[in-house]
Amino acid sequence: MVWGAMSSLGVLPLVKIKGILLKEQFHSLLARKALPGGKQLLDAGFCFQQDNDPKHTALMNIKYLLNQETKVLK
């Protein structure tokens, strides 16, 4: 499995995921790849879009995104 992100201004490098992506791994991916990459491509006011997958809606990940003041579309 791979994770990736794209915008009108570019793409982020694909991240290989071994096995099943768990909420803890997704949290690490948010902190290390998604948010820094989004800010780099689109500036601090970017909007992060994801679906309602359980790892996306896990309380730890919702709290993290709120603490980072990241706008999220579902």
Backbone as a chain_set.jsonl record, in Angstrom:
{"seq": "MVWGAMSSLGVLPLVKIKGILLKEQFHSLLARKALPGGKQLLDAGFCFQQDNDPKHTALMNIKYLLNQETKVLK", "coords": {"N": [[0.848, -1.15, 0.0], [0.42, 2.311, -0.574], [0.813, 5.724, 0.46], [-0.145, 8.963, -0.444], [-0.162, 12.44, -1.479], [-1.71, 15.186, -3.134], [-1.909, 18.312, -4.853], [-3.058, 21.315, -6.5], [-0.713, 22.567, -6.936], [1.343, 20.765, -6.841], [2.813, 17.563, -5.905], [3.252, 15.278, -3.144], [5.903, 13.116, -2.077], [5.42, 9.586, -2.525], [4.603, 7.329, 0.114], [5.613, 4.267, 1.266], [3.649, 1.744, 2.716], [3.801, -0.836, 4.932], [1.906, -3.703, 5.353], [-1.093, -3.247, 7.235], [-2.324, 0.02, 7.631], [-2.312, 1.576, 10.638], [-3.972, 3.579, 13.205], [-2.023, 4.829, 14.774], [0.223, 4.784, 13.134], [-0.76, 6.341, 11.088], [-0.98, 8.753, 12.432], [1.731, 9.376, 12.81], [2.432, 9.648, 10.133], [0.91, 11.9, 9.469], [2.195, 13.835, 11.063], [4.873, 13.751, 10.165], [4.905, 13.787, 7.361], [2.437, 14.581, 5.903], [1.314, 17.094, 7.001], [3.657, 18.835, 7.203], [4.436, 18.708, 4.482], [2.144, 19.658, 3.153], [2.056, 22.287, 4.111], [4.427, 23.206, 3.017], [3.921, 23.026, 0.251], [1.55, 24.556, -0.051], [1.426, 26.642, 1.773], [0.778, 27.832, 5.136], [-1.998, 28.005, 5.495], [-3.329, 25.887, 4.302], [-5.788, 23.375, 3.302], [-6.606, 20.257, 4.519], [-7.656, 17.238, 3.137], [-9.575, 14.352, 3.675], [-11.061, 11.047, 3.97], [-13.685, 9.351, 5.822], [-12.404, 7.231, 7.091], [-11.74, 4.946, 9.741], [-9.155, 5.27, 10.97], [-8.58, 7.875, 10.305], [-10.503, 9.273, 11.665], [-9.952, 8.724, 14.266], [-9.666, 9.579, 17.675], [-7.153, 10.498, 18.615], [-5.957, 11.433, 16.273], [-7.744, 13.34, 15.326], [-7.58, 15.199, 17.434], [-4.888, 15.913, 17.173], [-4.843, 17.193, 14.64], [-6.544, 19.336, 15.219], [-5.029, 20.642, 17.215], [-2.924, 21.468, 15.653], [-4.119, 23.368, 14.237], [-5.264, 22.874, 11.732], [-7.24, 23.004, 8.894], [-9.754, 20.758, 7.988], [-11.247, 18.839, 5.497], [-13.888, 16.569, 4.921]], "CA": [[0.0, 0.0, 0.0], [1.147, 3.577, -0.55], [0.088, 6.941, 0.818], [0.343, 10.115, -1.186], [-0.984, 13.642, -1.441], [-1.539, 16.029, -4.307], [-2.627, 19.586, -4.883], [-2.918, 21.971, -7.794], [0.648, 23.097, -7.034], [2.346, 19.708, -6.838], [2.545, 16.31, -5.195], [4.205, 14.858, -2.125], [6.43, 11.783, -2.38], [4.665, 8.444, -2.027], [5.14, 6.661, 1.296], [5.246, 2.848, 1.295], [3.069, 1.262, 3.961], [3.849, -2.298, 5.032], [0.765, -4.226, 6.092], [-2.261, -2.393, 7.424], [-2.034, 1.309, 8.251], [-3.038, 1.754, 11.895], [-4.151, 4.983, 13.581], [-0.754, 5.352, 15.282], [1.069, 5.013, 11.959], [-1.335, 7.486, 10.379], [-0.593, 9.934, 13.213], [3.118, 9.646, 12.448], [2.418, 10.115, 8.756], [0.43, 13.285, 9.522], [3.206, 14.697, 11.676], [6.149, 13.763, 9.454], [4.794, 13.941, 5.905], [1.267, 15.275, 5.372], [1.212, 18.504, 7.369], [4.807, 19.616, 6.713], [4.391, 18.769, 3.02], [1.057, 20.556, 2.773], [2.486, 23.665, 4.399], [5.476, 23.541, 2.056], [3.32, 23.225, -1.067], [0.42, 25.486, -0.118], [1.51, 27.621, 2.853], [0.195, 27.386, 6.405], [-3.456, 28.013, 5.475], [-3.873, 24.85, 3.419], [-6.894, 22.552, 3.798], [-6.29, 18.837, 4.399], [-8.868, 16.49, 2.827], [-9.512, 12.91, 3.902], [-12.383, 10.446, 4.103], [-14.051, 8.995, 7.199], [-11.781, 5.984, 7.509], [-11.58, 4.97, 11.203], [-7.871, 5.817, 11.425], [-8.65, 9.322, 10.118], [-11.416, 9.84, 12.665], [-9.512, 8.337, 15.606], [-9.581, 10.748, 18.544], [-5.778, 11.014, 18.673], [-5.662, 12.143, 15.033], [-8.585, 14.542, 15.318], [-6.969, 16.145, 18.374], [-3.633, 16.396, 16.594], [-5.156, 18.162, 13.589], [-7.07, 20.53, 15.888], [-3.905, 21.32, 17.862], [-2.105, 22.064, 14.592], [-4.996, 24.364, 13.593], [-5.365, 22.483, 10.332], [-8.593, 22.868, 8.379], [-9.918, 19.409, 7.43], [-12.465, 18.504, 4.745], [-14.186, 15.133, 4.893]], "C": [[0.908, 1.231, 0.0], [0.22, 4.687, -0.093], [0.697, 8.068, 0.013], [-0.61, 11.279, -1.053], [-0.683, 14.47, -2.677], [-2.342, 17.308, -4.14], [-2.462, 20.17, -6.276], [-1.495, 22.477, -8.013], [1.732, 22.02, -7.008], [1.903, 18.488, -6.062], [3.598, 16.094, -4.119], [4.711, 13.466, -2.496], [5.538, 10.68, -1.797], [5.392, 7.824, -0.836], [4.671, 5.215, 1.254], [4.751, 2.475, 2.68], [3.138, -0.258, 3.933], [2.663, -2.757, 5.869], [-0.38, -3.232, 6.127], [-1.834, -1.104, 8.121], [-2.925, 1.485, 9.472], [-3.103, 3.226, 12.255], [-2.85, 5.6, 14.088], [0.215, 5.655, 14.133], [0.559, 6.209, 11.168], [-0.976, 8.777, 11.105], [0.84, 10.335, 12.87], [3.217, 10.194, 11.031], [1.931, 11.565, 8.679], [1.541, 14.218, 9.98], [4.478, 14.827, 10.829], [6.055, 14.078, 7.97], [3.667, 14.883, 5.475], [1.238, 16.764, 5.719], [2.433, 19.314, 6.949], [4.8, 19.771, 5.182], [3.312, 19.7, 2.518], [1.423, 22.005, 2.994], [3.56, 24.115, 3.41], [4.879, 23.849, 0.684], [2.361, 24.412, -1.106], [0.41, 26.575, 0.943], [0.705, 27.12, 4.054], [-1.324, 27.295, 6.379], [-4.084, 26.929, 4.619], [-4.99, 24.055, 4.11], [-6.573, 21.09, 3.491], [-7.591, 18.083, 4.17], [-8.624, 15.001, 3.023], [-10.927, 12.365, 3.986], [-12.631, 10.081, 5.568], [-13.539, 7.627, 7.625], [-11.552, 6.043, 9.025], [-10.233, 5.511, 11.695], [-7.838, 7.333, 11.272], [-9.486, 9.979, 11.219], [-11.076, 9.411, 14.091], [-9.274, 9.612, 16.426], [-8.173, 11.335, 18.572], [-5.436, 11.827, 17.431], [-6.507, 13.404, 14.883], [-7.983, 15.603, 16.231], [-5.688, 16.74, 17.809], [-3.91, 17.471, 15.547], [-5.719, 19.452, 14.183], [-5.946, 21.327, 16.542], [-2.993, 22.012, 16.855], [-2.863, 23.156, 13.835], [-5.082, 24.134, 12.078], [-6.821, 22.327, 9.951], [-8.7, 21.514, 7.668], [-11.276, 19.31, 6.72], [-12.649, 17.008, 4.763], [-15.087, 14.832, 3.729]], "O": [[2.026, 1.189, 0.514], [-0.999, 4.601, -0.24], [1.91, 8.119, -0.187], [-1.732, 11.125, -0.571], [0.432, 14.465, -3.198], [-3.316, 17.368, -3.388], [-1.8, 19.58, -7.129], [-1.11, 22.783, -9.141], [2.915, 22.333, -7.14], [0.758, 18.395, -5.619], [4.692, 16.655, -4.178], [4.004, 12.715, -3.169], [4.978, 10.83, -0.711], [6.622, 7.797, -0.782], [3.468, 4.954, 1.213], [5.353, 2.841, 3.689], [2.602, -0.895, 3.027], [2.444, -2.254, 6.971], [-0.606, -2.48, 5.179], [-1.072, -1.136, 9.086], [-4.149, 1.537, 9.354], [-2.378, 4.038, 11.681], [-2.602, 6.783, 13.852], [0.934, 6.654, 14.161], [1.345, 6.995, 10.64], [-0.697, 9.789, 10.463], [1.12, 11.516, 12.662], [4.001, 11.106, 10.766], [2.473, 12.364, 7.915], [1.796, 15.255, 9.366], [5.088, 15.895, 10.786], [7.012, 14.578, 7.38], [3.908, 15.864, 4.771], [1.147, 17.604, 4.824], [2.269, 20.396, 6.384], [5.121, 20.838, 4.659], [3.528, 20.45, 1.567], [1.133, 22.859, 2.156], [3.591, 25.28, 3.013], [5.278, 24.813, 0.03], [2.354, 25.18, -2.068], [-0.537, 27.36, 1.003], [0.032, 26.093, 3.973], [-1.894, 26.559, 7.185], [-5.252, 27.038, 4.245], [-5.114, 24.064, 5.335], [-6.303, 20.732, 2.345], [-8.543, 18.264, 4.929], [-7.605, 14.461, 2.594], [-11.887, 13.132, 4.064], [-11.86, 10.469, 6.447], [-14.174, 6.944, 8.429], [-11.2, 7.103, 9.542], [-10.184, 6.153, 12.744], [-7.143, 8.012, 12.027], [-9.205, 11.1, 11.644], [-11.828, 9.702, 15.021], [-8.741, 10.597, 15.916], [-8.02, 12.557, 18.555], [-4.7, 12.81, 17.523], [-6.033, 14.418, 14.37], [-7.886, 16.771, 15.852], [-5.437, 17.937, 17.953], [-3.289, 18.534, 15.561], [-5.405, 20.542, 13.705], [-5.913, 22.553, 16.436], [-2.364, 23.022, 17.17], [-2.329, 23.784, 12.921], [-4.987, 25.063, 11.275], [-7.561, 21.597, 10.61], [-7.848, 21.164, 6.851], [-12.312, 19.659, 7.285], [-11.683, 16.256, 4.636], [-15.462, 13.678, 3.521]]}, "num_chains": 1, "name": "protein.A"}
